[in-house]
Amino acid sequence: MNRKLRLYLGLATAVLLAGAALWIGLAVANNGAGARQPHAAGPDGSAMTLHLLIGGPATSRLPAPERDFVRQAIERKFNVRLSVTYTEPGNDYETKIAALLSANDPPDMWLELSADGGAQHALDNVLADMTYYVTPEKMPHYFKYWMNESELRQYQFHNKFARAPIPYDKSSYRSYYIRKDWLDKLGLDVPDSYERYYNVLRAFTFNDPDGNGRADTYGFTTAGNGSRLSTDWPEYVKNGLLYPAYYADNRLIDMQMDSKVEQVVTDILRAMGDGVVDPDWFLNKGRQHIDKAVQGKVGIVLGDTLDFAFDANPDSLQSRSRAINPAADWVPFNPFGKQAIATASTPQYPFVYANNAAGLNPEKLERISQILDWLSGEEGFILTHYGLENVHYTRKGSTLTLIPAKIDEDIVQNGDFLKIWDFFTPDTPHVLGLTVIDPRRTERDRRIADTLGRIPVYGGLGTTLTPPLGISVEAMRARQNELQVKMVFADKSAKRWPEYREQIMTGYNGNVIFRQYEEKIRQAQSMRPAAN
């Protein structure tokens, strides 16, 4: 998915509506913004009402309508009324959409953030056929800049055109980040091998890298959300398992289900036993592990966005850490030297349309397609990412120069609301032929971008993987997580992984699912044009 949503997954993973209005649904966690926002009046009494459900960061909120220039622009341009509410991606989001569907009150459009990408909803016939709404004729900007028809075909499942991918950043920014100031204090270099990385874990844990005279720091942390192993652990790559999966020797190598997971868990247990990782990693939820890094409790975490540690990003790991300790210096690094740690990006989360709307009010879906296409083009992209011309940026030709003070005053201080409205496109202005100059970006930021660009990426799968009809990937993953957690905390050994893996592959349709995946990859490869 786009940059914002990968951040709350990695990330992840790593995202309402009811009534009559455009519902960009999201009930913001922990900030009291769960109620539906009031809507501004439409251009006239005939303004069409729409319901949309999307996801975004819990740290953002939507301002009052009179302060929301994006809402005003959409309502005026498309003659609609918008009622906007907001919920962070995750369990709350899934619960909300499930409740709406159970009440037969689906949004007209929503993002499918579930593990199966909407497969079950397609089987339940709640998703509309998008054939008439998502076409090059009706969404020219979407197809010109972000998506080709071949990629769109490969994204379908169950022989239905029931979902379409939101535009995504095709670059990979997955990298580990380390406290360079801690390394300097201890006289250590940035590690470029797993062995050197592990030595740094020991030093960060036992050698008082922050100089406070207390044993209160650890080497590495991640978030298990109380339910699973995190794919952030470097021990996966150490054992040849790249994020999230890759195809080699005529088979799909899934990092979470491969036979090599036995050695991965063995290595994780070693790190836990040596006491060099955050002892509460499993209970960390959401971005709590990043908060610990900000607080100076750990010295290594994983990031997956370009500005994860930029000076120019006020919410970055670097900016937040510097607010506590001005000496903090986070730099990206690859603990495996020149080895790839991830595969190339592929389409992530789709947007879908409600079958109810297709049957009762198909003109709503026509209008939503127009809005989404506008968001995909230059006008909507610039407005939702950077604000208003000559207010939040100046423009000369195709170059935009941001005005940080006004962005902070009008946008950031009003809930940083563009991080909600930019849900449909990643922050990749070059795709539209634009150059953006951010005066806040430092030489250090440019060095980070250069480092990230030099981290190798393994070839992508070439297609989006979808499960067989009626087969639940979620059930397979749930059992996988349960048994892997059992190995770590109950068995305290990985020796039973071959047995557990066989149980998942046979009893939870793993064999069926991966056979389907491999067949789809082979079909995609056979369709590629021959190299010259």
Sequence and secondary structure as in RCSB ss.txt:
>XXXX:A:sequence
MNRKLRLYLGLATAVLLAGAALWIGLAVANNGAGARQPHAAGPDGSAMTLHLLIGGPATSRLPAPERDFVRQAIE
RKFNVRLSVTYTEPGNDYETKIAALLSANDPPDMWLELSADGGAQHALDNVLADMTYYVTPEKMPHYFKYWMNES
ELRQYQFHNKFARAPIPYDKSSYRSYYIRKDWLDKLGLDVPDSYERYYNVLRAFTFNDPDGNGRADTYGFTTAGN
GSRLSTDWPEYVKNGLLYPAYYADNRLIDMQMDSKVEQVVTDILRAMGDGVVDPDWFLNKGRQHIDKAVQGKVGI
VLGDTLDFAFDANPDSLQSRSRAINPAADWVPFNPFGKQAIATASTPQYPFVYANNAAGLNPEKLERISQILDWL
SGEEGFILTHYGLENVHYTRKGSTLTLIPAKIDEDIVQNGDFLKIWDFFTPDTPHVLGLTVIDPRRTERDRRIAD
TLGRIPVYGGLGTTLTPPLGISVEAMRARQNELQVKMVFADKSAKRWPEYREQIMTGYNGNVIFRQYEEKIRQAQ
SMRPAAN
>XXXX:A:secstr
  HHHHHSB  B      SSSB  B  BTTTTB S       SSTT EE  EE    TT     GGG HHHHHHH
HHHTEEB      TTHHHHHHHHHHHHTT   SEEE  STTTTHHHHHTT B   TTTSSTTT HHIIIII  HH
HHHHT BTTB   EE     S   EEEEEHHHHHHHT     SHHHHHHHHHHHHHS TT SSSS  EEE    T
TTS  TT THHHHTT  BSEEEETTEEEETTTSTTHHHHHHHHHHHHHHT B TTGGG  TTHHHHHHHTTSEEE
EEE STTTT TT TTSHHHHHHHH TT  EEEE TTTTS  BB      EEEEBHHHHHH HHHHHHHHHHHHHH
HSHHHHHHHHH  BTTTEEEETTEEEE HHHHHHHTGGGT THHHHGGGS S GGGGT EEE TT  HHHHHHHH
HHHTS  B   SS     TT  HHHHHHHHHHHHHHIIIII SSTTHHHHHHHHHHHSSHHHHHHHHHHHHHHHH
HHS    
